[in-house]
């Protein structure tokens, strides 16, 4: 599903070149739950941005579902982001003036779905993440864990092939974090491809595969095949 071949990302700081990613080569198969782990400055966010078509590599090839995406025009990348990729962020990014239901409906509205499809799909997804009794609540009426569940439902609205999560438990208390990881495991068991970045080794242990970055390079890439045992 994902193929990264000799990916480099170099930023220019004045006259100095600053390498963020150095010769990254890896594959992610459909249905895998992958955690990318590393400390601040390791390159994990830069790598997630490239996988999410938010940034282009300086050199190398990025293949997604058979498309060499780093050669595509911006308009095509926008289409890929909207149709194939769901994003989950640490800070939720919910619109405060809209209800949980309306927040989840937004991607469907932008995709041109009918109002009936928008409503029914959003309601189904919020039920799936355990918020069937919070459909009409605004973000300030929801806990952090509930807001992240709304964000996950929104990310799933267009049935993306790939779910990308950027430190999804970073702003949550321990119990809410465990609940979100359990939800990810449930999605994974139903075949959802998930790539999650984290700085926390305990969080990374919940994925079936862990990729460790250090100084822009892949340090380790290992399969765990362990069932979900959320740290408490």
Secondary structure, 3 states (H helix, E strand, C coil): CEEEEEEEEEEEECCEEEEEEEEEEEEECCCCEEEEECCCCCCHHHHHHHHCCCCCCCEEEEEECCEEHHHCCHHHHHHHHHHHEEEECCCCCCCCCCEHHHHHHHHHHHCCCCHHHHHHHHHHHHHHCCCCCCCCCEHHHCCHHHHHHHHHHHHCCCCCCEEEEECCCCCCCHHHHHHHHHHHHHHHHCCCEEEEEECCHHHHCCCCEEEEEECCEEEEEEECCCCCCCCC
